[in-house]
Amino acid sequence: MAFKPNYNQQRAERNRAKEQKKQEKKQRRDEEVAARRAAGLSDDDQTSELGGAADDEDGETEGNATGTPPDDTLTRSDNG
């Protein structure tokens, strides 16, 4: 006769596997950081060499530094 499924046990096993995967990923990232630091690059240097997160494909940042809209939208008036 087969056993009745034990959902709590299955859930706990999934959670253990998930936690182990997170730990392995964290360890791998920590090793990569240590390797970069040993090579003389800080974490900020690594992102700036890759182009940064705010750049588009052409290497230009979208918008301006202040986050305000372009001047033509501020001076536009409705004539009506």
C-alpha positions as CSV (number, residue, x, y, z in Angstrom):
1,M,0.0,0.0,0.0
2,A,1.4,3.4,-1.0
3,F,1.8,6.1,1.5
4,K,-0.3,9.2,1.6
5,P,1.6,12.3,0.3
6,N,3.1,14.4,3.0
7,Y,2.9,17.9,1.6
8,N,4.6,19.6,4.5
9,Q,7.6,17.3,4.1
10,Q,7.7,18.0,0.4
11,R,7.4,21.7,1.0
12,A,10.3,21.6,3.5
13,E,12.4,19.7,1.1
14,R,11.8,22.3,-1.7
15,N,12.6,25.1,0.8
16,R,15.8,23.4,1.8
17,A,16.8,23.0,-1.9
18,K,16.0,26.7,-2.6
19,E,18.0,27.9,0.4
20,Q,21.0,25.7,-0.7
21,K,20.8,27.2,-4.2
22,K,20.8,30.7,-2.7
23,Q,23.8,30.0,-0.6
24,E,25.7,28.6,-3.6
25,K,24.9,31.6,-5.6
26,K,25.9,34.0,-2.8
27,Q,29.2,32.1,-2.4
28,R,29.9,32.3,-6.1
29,R,29.2,36.0,-6.2
30,D,31.4,36.6,-3.1
31,E,34.2,34.7,-4.9
32,E,33.8,36.8,-8.0
33,V,34.0,40.0,-5.9
34,A,37.1,38.7,-4.1
35,A,38.7,37.9,-7.5
36,R,37.9,41.4,-8.8
37,R,39.2,43.0,-5.7
38,A,42.4,40.9,-6.0
39,A,42.8,42.1,-9.6
40,G,42.6,45.7,-8.3
41,L,39.1,46.6,-9.5
42,S,36.4,47.8,-7.1
43,D,32.7,47.0,-7.7
44,D,32.1,50.5,-9.0
45,D,34.9,50.2,-11.5
46,Q,33.4,47.0,-12.9
47,T,30.0,48.6,-13.6
48,S,31.5,51.7,-15.2
49,E,33.6,49.6,-17.5
50,L,30.5,47.7,-18.6
51,G,28.8,51.0,-19.6
52,G,26.7,51.5,-16.6
53,A,23.0,50.8,-16.1
54,A,21.7,54.1,-17.4
55,D,23.3,53.9,-20.8
56,D,21.4,52.7,-23.9
57,E,22.8,50.7,-26.8
58,D,24.6,53.8,-28.2
59,G,26.2,54.7,-24.9
60,E,24.1,57.8,-24.4
61,T,22.1,58.3,-21.3
62,E,18.4,58.9,-21.8
63,G,17.1,62.2,-20.5
64,N,19.1,64.8,-18.7
65,A,20.9,64.6,-15.3
66,T,18.3,66.5,-13.4
67,G,15.3,64.4,-14.5
68,T,13.3,67.4,-15.7
69,P,11.6,67.3,-19.1
70,P,13.2,69.1,-22.1
71,D,12.7,72.9,-22.3
72,D,10.3,72.7,-25.2
73,T,7.6,71.0,-23.1
74,L,7.9,73.6,-20.4
75,T,7.5,76.6,-22.8
76,R,4.7,75.1,-24.9
77,S,1.4,76.8,-24.5
78,D,-2.0,75.9,-25.9
79,N,-3.4,78.4,-28.3
80,G,-7.1,77.9,-28.2
